[in-house]
């Protein structure tokens, strides 16, 4: 019996030793899995909340009044979600953009910048790309002065539909009789005036212009736009910045952040129908 008790004691001590060795890693594993589970659960809640913020903004764009606050390309607003999702209030922003065919912001400082054009600008008279007099955005904008000055550029629009010409423009020091015409042509020889500025517009303030060119469809492969001056002095100024030819499709970028998760979506709205072109998580 004495020998047997010794053997039992040795066995018990050995079992205890093995338990001590194994219990710490086991508890650590349980703790890690518990933390990971909580982290995963938290991330999923944030993903759902961020996605819900995007969905709420889409509803507000198509059924609410949010679209009316985004009246020009580049306009951006914050959207407030009506209630918390999973105990989280997403931070949502919506920016309007357009699907562009050609673009020019004059940041090249010359007449060959931008993209989507067949060639650089054709110019005459007192036409310049300058830094002075407060460009709408960036460092440079285009300026026309005096009479008979123009800047013209062409793009291949064949096969396109619903084209819009968009740009920012401002007028300074126009007197009675001074004019500036925005014109378009399918061939560079026959021109149609689509907008005219006069002394009534002369407030030296940049304003957004969106000109629907649908009446000129079907578009040519050498479709040309032109700004043509009818002022009588070099001290009469017309400026243009951030110009583009777009397909006319209204599009929005929506970003929604909940905790550490950001959902970004790009959507297009046509006749109340939403098309989602991007949905990603950061």
C-alpha positions as CSV (number, residue, x, y, z in Angstrom):
1,X,0.0,0.0,0.0
2,X,2.9,2.4,0.8
3,X,4.4,1.8,-2.6
4,X,1.1,2.2,-4.3
5,X,0.4,5.6,-2.5
6,X,3.8,6.8,-3.7
7,X,2.9,5.9,-7.3
8,X,-0.4,7.6,-7.0
9,X,1.3,10.8,-5.6
10,X,3.8,10.7,-8.4
11,X,1.0,10.4,-11.0
12,X,-0.9,13.2,-9.4
13,X,2.1,15.5,-9.4
14,X,2.8,14.7,-13.1
15,X,-0.8,15.4,-14.0
16,X,-0.7,18.7,-12.2
17,X,2.6,19.7,-13.9
18,X,1.1,18.9,-17.4
19,X,-2.0,20.9,-16.5
20,X,0.1,23.9,-15.5
21,X,2.0,23.7,-18.7
22,X,-1.2,23.5,-20.8
23,X,-3.6,25.7,-19.0
24,X,-1.8,29.0,-19.7
25,X,-1.7,28.6,-23.5
26,X,-5.3,27.4,-23.4
27,X,-6.5,30.5,-21.5
28,X,-4.4,32.7,-23.8
29,X,-6.0,31.1,-26.9
30,X,-9.5,31.5,-25.4
31,X,-8.7,35.2,-24.6
32,X,-7.3,35.8,-28.2
33,X,-10.3,34.2,-29.8
34,X,-12.7,36.2,-27.5
35,X,-10.9,39.5,-28.4
36,X,-10.9,38.6,-32.1
37,X,-14.6,37.7,-32.0
38,X,-15.4,41.0,-30.4
39,X,-13.2,42.9,-32.9
40,X,-14.9,41.1,-35.8
41,X,-18.3,41.8,-34.5
42,X,-17.4,45.4,-34.0
43,X,-16.1,45.6,-37.6
44,X,-19.2,44.0,-39.0
45,X,-21.4,46.5,-37.1
46,X,-19.3,49.4,-38.6
47,X,-19.6,48.0,-42.1
48,X,-23.3,47.7,-41.8
49,X,-23.5,51.3,-40.4
50,X,-21.3,52.7,-43.1
51,X,-23.3,50.9,-45.8
52,X,-26.6,52.2,-44.3
53,X,-25.2,55.7,-44.5
54,X,-24.7,55.4,-48.3
55,X,-28.1,53.8,-48.7
56,X,-29.8,56.7,-46.8
57,X,-28.0,59.2,-49.0
58,X,-29.2,57.4,-52.2
59,X,-32.7,57.6,-50.9
60,X,-32.3,61.3,-50.1
61,X,-31.0,61.9,-53.6
62,X,-33.8,60.1,-55.4
63,X,-36.8,60.6,-53.1
64,X,-35.7,63.6,-50.9
65,X,-34.3,67.1,-51.5
66,X,-30.6,66.3,-51.4
67,X,-30.1,66.6,-55.2
68,X,-31.5,70.1,-55.1
69,X,-28.5,71.1,-52.9
70,X,-26.0,69.9,-55.5
71,X,-26.6,72.3,-58.4
72,X,-23.3,72.1,-60.1
73,X,-20.4,69.7,-60.9
74,X,-18.0,69.7,-57.9
75,X,-20.7,70.7,-55.4
76,X,-20.4,68.8,-52.1
77,X,-22.6,68.6,-49.0
78,X,-22.7,66.7,-45.7
79,X,-25.7,64.4,-45.3
80,X,-27.2,63.7,-41.9
81,X,-28.6,60.3,-41.3
82,X,-31.9,60.3,-39.4
83,X,-30.8,57.9,-36.7
84,X,-28.0,55.8,-35.4
85,X,-27.3,52.4,-37.0
86,X,-25.9,49.7,-34.6
87,X,-25.4,52.5,-32.1
88,X,-23.2,54.4,-34.6
89,X,-24.0,57.7,-36.4
90,X,-22.2,57.6,-39.8
91,X,-20.6,60.6,-41.2
92,X,-21.8,61.0,-44.8
93,X,-20.7,63.3,-47.6
94,X,-22.1,63.6,-51.2
95,X,-20.3,65.2,-54.2
96,X,-21.8,65.7,-57.6
97,X,-19.6,64.9,-60.6
98,X,-20.2,64.1,-64.3
99,X,-18.9,61.5,-66.8
100,X,-16.6,63.7,-68.8
101,X,-15.6,63.3,-72.5
102,X,-13.1,66.2,-72.4
103,X,-11.8,68.5,-69.7
104,X,-9.6,71.6,-69.3
105,X,-8.6,73.4,-66.1
106,X,-5.8,75.5,-67.6
107,X,-3.3,74.3,-65.0
108,X,-0.8,73.5,-67.7
109,X,-0.3,77.3,-67.9
110,X,-0.7,77.1,-71.7
111,X,-2.9,76.1,-74.6
112,X,-2.3,72.3,-74.8
113,X,-3.4,71.1,-71.4
114,X,-6.4,69.0,-70.4
115,X,-7.5,65.7,-71.9
116,X,-10.0,64.3,-74.4
117,X,-9.4,67.0,-77.1
118,X,-8.2,66.4,-80.7
119,X,-5.6,69.1,-80.4
120,X,-4.6,72.3,-78.4
121,X,-6.6,75.5,-78.4
122,X,-6.7,77.7,-81.5
123,X,-6.4,81.4,-80.5
124,X,-6.4,84.9,-81.9
125,X,-6.2,88.5,-80.6
126,X,-5.8,89.1,-76.9
127,X,-6.3,85.6,-75.6
128,X,-4.2,84.4,-72.7
129,X,-3.8,81.8,-69.9
130,X,-2.9,83.8,-66.8
131,X,-2.4,83.6,-63.0
132,X,-3.7,87.0,-62.2
133,X,-7.3,88.1,-61.2
134,X,-8.3,85.2,-59.0
135,X,-8.9,82.0,-61.0
136,X,-11.9,80.0,-59.9
137,X,-9.7,77.1,-58.9
138,X,-6.0,76.3,-59.1
139,X,-3.4,78.7,-60.3
140,X,-4.5,79.5,-63.9
141,X,-7.5,80.5,-65.9
142,X,-8.2,81.8,-69.5
143,X,-8.8,85.5,-70.3
144,X,-10.1,87.2,-73.4
145,X,-10.0,90.9,-74.0
146,X,-10.8,93.5,-76.7
147,X,-12.6,92.7,-80.0
148,X,-12.2,89.8,-82.3
149,X,-10.2,87.7,-79.8
150,X,-11.1,84.0,-79.5
151,X,-10.1,80.6,-78.1
152,X,-11.4,77.5,-79.9
153,X,-11.0,73.7,-79.4
154,X,-12.3,70.6,-80.9
155,X,-13.3,67.1,-79.7
156,X,-14.5,63.9,-81.3
157,X,-18.1,63.5,-80.1
158,X,-19.3,61.0,-82.6
159,X,-21.4,58.3,-81.0
160,X,-22.0,60.4,-77.9
161,X,-25.4,61.5,-76.6
162,X,-26.7,64.2,-74.2
163,X,-23.5,66.3,-74.3
164,X,-23.3,69.2,-71.9
165,X,-20.7,72.0,-72.0
166,X,-19.9,73.1,-68.4
167,X,-17.5,75.8,-67.2
168,X,-17.1,78.7,-64.7
169,X,-17.0,82.2,-66.2
170,X,-16.8,85.8,-65.0
171,X,-17.1,89.2,-66.6
172,X,-15.3,92.4,-65.6
173,X,-15.5,96.0,-66.8
174,X,-18.0,95.4,-69.6
175,X,-19.7,98.6,-70.8
176,X,-22.9,99.0,-72.8
177,X,-22.4,97.2,-76.2
178,X,-19.6,94.9,-74.9
179,X,-20.4,91.2,-75.5
180,X,-18.8,87.8,-75.3
181,X,-20.2,84.8,-77.1
182,X,-19.9,81.1,-76.4
183,X,-20.3,79.3,-79.8
184,X,-20.3,75.7,-81.1
185,X,-19.7,74.3,-84.6
186,X,-19.8,70.8,-86.1
187,X,-17.1,71.7,-88.6
188,X,-15.3,74.8,-87.5
189,X,-16.9,77.0,-90.1
190,X,-20.6,77.3,-89.3
191,X,-21.0,78.7,-85.8
192,X,-24.1,78.8,-83.5
193,X,-24.1,81.1,-80.4
194,X,-25.3,79.2,-77.3
195,X,-24.8,81.9,-74.7
196,X,-23.9,85.6,-74.6
197,X,-22.6,87.8,-71.8
198,X,-23.2,91.5,-71.6
199,X,-22.6,94.4,-69.2
200,X,-25.5,93.1,-67.1
201,X,-23.2,90.2,-66.2
202,X,-20.2,92.4,-65.3
203,X,-19.8,91.8,-61.6
204,X,-16.3,90.1,-61.6
205,X,-17.8,87.0,-60.0
206,X,-17.3,83.4,-61.2
207,X,-20.6,81.7,-62.1
208,X,-21.3,78.2,-63.1
209,X,-22.6,77.5,-66.7
210,X,-24.2,74.3,-67.9
211,X,-25.1,74.4,-71.6
212,X,-27.1,71.5,-73.0
213,X,-25.8,70.6,-76.5
214,X,-28.4,67.9,-77.2
215,X,-30.0,70.0,-80.0
216,X,-26.7,69.6,-82.0
217,X,-26.8,65.8,-82.0
218,X,-25.8,63.7,-83.8
219,X,-22.4,65.1,-83.0
220,X,-19.5,65.2,-85.4
221,X,-16.0,63.9,-85.0
222,X,-14.7,67.4,-85.2
223,X,-17.1,69.2,-82.9
224,X,-15.7,72.6,-81.9
225,X,-16.4,75.1,-79.1
226,X,-15.3,78.7,-79.2
227,X,-15.3,81.8,-77.0
228,X,-15.5,85.0,-79.2
229,X,-15.0,88.5,-77.8
230,X,-17.0,91.6,-78.9
231,X,-15.6,94.1,-76.4
232,X,-14.0,97.4,-77.4
233,X,-11.1,97.7,-75.0
234,X,-8.2,95.6,-73.6
235,X,-9.5,96.6,-70.2
236,X,-12.7,94.6,-70.7
237,X,-12.2,91.1,-69.4
238,X,-13.8,87.7,-69.7
239,X,-12.5,84.7,-67.8
240,X,-13.1,80.9,-68.1
241,X,-12.0,78.1,-65.8
242,X,-12.7,74.4,-65.2
243,X,-14.3,73.6,-68.5
244,X,-15.6,70.3,-69.6
245,X,-17.7,68.3,-72.1
246,X,-19.7,65.7,-70.4
247,X,-22.2,63.0,-71.3
248,X,-24.9,64.7,-69.3
249,X,-25.4,61.8,-66.9
250,X,-25.7,63.1,-63.4
251,X,-23.4,61.2,-61.0
252,X,-22.6,61.3,-57.3
253,X,-19.7,60.1,-55.1
254,X,-21.0,59.1,-51.6
255,X,-18.6,58.5,-48.7
256,X,-19.9,57.2,-45.4
257,X,-17.6,56.6,-42.4
258,X,-18.6,54.6,-39.3
259,X,-15.8,54.0,-36.8
260,X,-12.8,52.7,-38.7
261,X,-14.8,51.7,-41.8
262,X,-15.5,54.0,-44.8
263,X,-17.8,52.9,-47.6
264,X,-17.4,54.8,-50.9
265,X,-19.9,54.5,-53.7
266,X,-20.3,56.0,-57.2
267,X,-23.8,56.2,-58.5
268,X,-25.5,57.5,-61.6
269,X,-29.2,58.7,-61.6
270,X,-31.2,58.6,-64.9
271,X,-34.9,59.1,-64.8
272,X,-35.0,58.2,-61.1
273,X,-33.2,54.9,-61.8
274,X,-30.0,54.4,-59.8
275,X,-27.0,52.6,-61.3
276,X,-24.2,51.8,-58.9
277,X,-20.7,51.8,-60.6
278,X,-18.6,51.4,-57.5
279,X,-19.1,50.1,-53.9
280,X,-16.0,49.6,-51.8
281,X,-14.8,49.6,-48.2
282,X,-11.7,51.3,-46.9
